[in-house]
Amino acid sequence: MANKDHTDPARMEKIVSLCKRRGFIFQAGEIYGGLNGVWDYGPLGVELKRNLKDYWWRKTVQERDDVLGMDGSILTMEQVLVSSGHVGGFSDPMVDCKTCKGRFRADNLDGFQCKEKPSVCPGQSPKCDLTEPRQFNLMLQTNFGATGEQIAYLRPETAQSIFCQYKNVLDSNRVKLPFGIAQVGKSFRNEINPRNFTFRSREFEQMEIEYFCHPEDGMRLTDEWLETRLAFYEEIGIPREKLHILDVPDGERAFYSKKTYDIEYEFPFGIQELEGVAYRTDYDIGVHQKGCGKPLEYFDEETKQRFIPHVVEPSAGCDRTVLALICEAFDEETLTDDKGKDDVRTVLRFKPTMAPIKVGIFPLLKKNEEQVRVAREIQKKLQPWMNVFYDDGGAVGRRYRRQDEVGTPYCVTVDFDTLGENGDELKGTVTLRHRDSMEQERISVDALLGWLLERVR
Ligand code: ATP
């Protein structure tokens, strides 16, 4: 639920506008009026999102011995989602407002306003005219076959393909409990009220881990995963003090969950969930064993026991984390020039590892052929290792500002000193300019790649 104390609509408006203006995020189908709750990532947005997903994958799968990756299908068999309980119960309570004809989630009315009588609806005034809540299934259904006789669903979470393949992964990889299976991919929910930019979308990406364990380890591992995930957010640039941990109380957790932590972030529209870390007991494998009628138990070689493994699930939203990264990075800094005039510098202070462009490369003068040649050489040298941006348009100060606005941590400028015209001792060096401090130093062209690699990957 949005916490009013932390809201800053003006800041959010600036962020949304920057995202569009600089090519991070656009509304899907915008030229036709837009598809509600569906978003396209532009050239910079896709780089940011890939950096996040790659980093998550590296930390979660590649740098751990106990987690394996998979990439399941989006189209999901009906039986899978019947067993998991989604067909029967994956719904939100919905109410309609008879005044404005708006449709709202009954458990999340806070912050909504009736389009016709803003002060009245929904739900908060005696005059307000809401229907009784009805259950609304959030799954998006599709049909297979020439006559559409077979129902399938666009998956509402990535988790179910992991549960269904857990036995295949186990049998093909000689792993022992505890071990995890991780997946990054699209999920779809027919949300009643998509809102807050990409925060609540109908198509989104999740980064999920299903961590299988012995029953007696479930509670401890849930706490351990919470700490691991909090450390991850810190590493990507979301400070601990902006995160809130909600220990979801009894009665509000899913009925099968013994413990659930929501990791929440202070978005400009309120404190809202980024990730859930849930101890799901043996519910998932249990319902699929029952549903498919085949044994899915784990056999413990040491104790010779056969049992259904328990599951701890850290489930993060990729789009929500991208949005948190942008919100956290967004800064407007007032600079006073020599003449006492104020100027606002817009900066996205991304960590270099997350920044869509790692380094801007400029010749000081577009017309200086030698500078252009060396700048292009530097570009070619860095390109196989990182995303760089070459720019020779306009004054160099303006070019720095354009990179500040999209969060590029470093810029290098090839100038007269690079080519030795102002004294040979500087030959072979470029100006390296830092986004945050705006300080400039000289670095040799030969050292540049190594220097950057230590910081941007
Ligand atoms: P909410 O309460 O916000 O609807 P949820 O508790 O239903 O979320 P989960 O089912 O636990 O969400 O999904 C795990 C994660 O997937 C969430 O923490 C969130 O980051 C992401 N997620 C879920 N629904 C959406 C959505 N509609 N748009 C974007 N991300 C989402």
Boltz pocket constraint, residues with backbone or C-beta under 6 A from the ligand:
constraints:
  - pocket:
      binder: B
      contacts: [[A, 157], [A, 189], [A, 191], [A, 198], [A, 199], [A, 200], [A, 201], [A, 202], [A, 203], [A, 204], [A, 205], [A, 206], [A, 273], [A, 274], [A, 275], [A, 276], [A, 315], [A, 316], [A, 317], [A, 318], [A, 319], [A, 320]]
      max_distance: 6.0
